[in-house]
Amino acid sequence: MAVVGVTLLVAYFGAAYLAYWVLASLWAARPDPATMLLVVAVTALVFGTLSYAFGTRRLLSNLNATYLPPERASRLYDRIEEFAAEMDIDVPDVYVGAMAAPNAFGGVRSGAVVLDRSLFRFLTTEELDAILAHELAHLESHDGLVQTLAFSLGQTVAGVLSVALFPVALFATGLAKAWAWLAGRPEGWAETPFGRFRAAVDGVTVVVLVVLTLAVRAHSRNREFAADDRAAELTGRPLALASALRKIQRATEPGWGVLSPLYVHSDDENPIAEWFSTHPSLDDRIERLRERAAERGVRVPVE
């Protein structure tokens, strides 16, 4: 067991030194900091944009969404054209899909809004207008693309940090496994002091990724409030959007949305889940819209 432990120690030390030598060589040949940051940023933006483009196709395919031509929904497109003209954006395509829960999202590609078929059944015309205005607000702000790029940048930063710490992780693993074999407990290498140090090294990358994720999620929740405000401004009816959100909430209790960062959905009451949620709670959004209506002098009915 001592021989195996020493062998593992030498092997891991050799691998760690090789990894360090490669990284040191790359660091010595690095360009100036500004160029290096530019390369990292461009890489993240390129991969984020590609993920956004291909993710949109996959999303529409998964939802079995079909294009709704203007001649089949002239009134809907007329209203969208009015909103688009006021926002100074291109008129988006409208897709209708069969979702697991009544829902709507926008911000995919250069301009598309996807609506669940059930929304046409239980939303009034004013409520549907408010939902459309909300989704067009996401298109106006390019929220979907921004969220995807931010997530891609966070992954890039975490990946760079993971690569930088790779030699340290190898070194710590070698010490932990050698210690465990010399102690006669090879299966317990993770419980040794060096094994715990290796876990701490891995934890650094995880913590950085979690912090960046929390920041992106917080920004996403703020954008939801901003889109609500924009929709209320466009329609002049904050209560219409509040009513639409309440109907969606009562129609179903969908789980955490994973297909799009722009879903309208209800959130878990678990505080930790709220930190990672892309949306604020529907109750908070509805109460905020009711306050906006009261500020306009609109009589707000008691729920």
HELIX and SHEET records of a PDB file:
HELIX    1   1 ALA A    2  ALA A   28  1                                  27    
HELIX    2   2 PRO A   33  ASN A   62  1                                  30    
HELIX    3   3 PRO A   70  ARG A   72  5                                   3    
HELIX    4   4 SER A   74  MET A   87  1                                  14    
HELIX    5   5 LEU A  119  PHE A  122  1                                   4    
HELIX    6   6 THR A  125  SER A  141  1                                  17    
HELIX    7   7 ASP A  143  ALA A  164  1                                  22    
HELIX    8   8 PHE A  166  LEU A  182  1                                  17    
HELIX    9   9 PRO A  186  GLU A  191  5                                   6    
HELIX   10  10 PRO A  193  THR A  235  1                                  43    
HELIX   11  11 PRO A  238  ALA A  251  1                                  14    
HELIX   12  12 PRO A  271  PHE A  276  1                                   6    
HELIX   13  13 LEU A  282  GLU A  295  1                                  14    
SHEET    1   A 4 THR A  66  LEU A  68  0                                        
SHEET    2   A 4 ASP A  93  GLY A  97 -1                                        
SHEET    3   A 4 ALA A 112  ASP A 116  1                                        
SHEET    4   A 4 ALA A 104  GLY A 106 -1                                        
END                                                                             
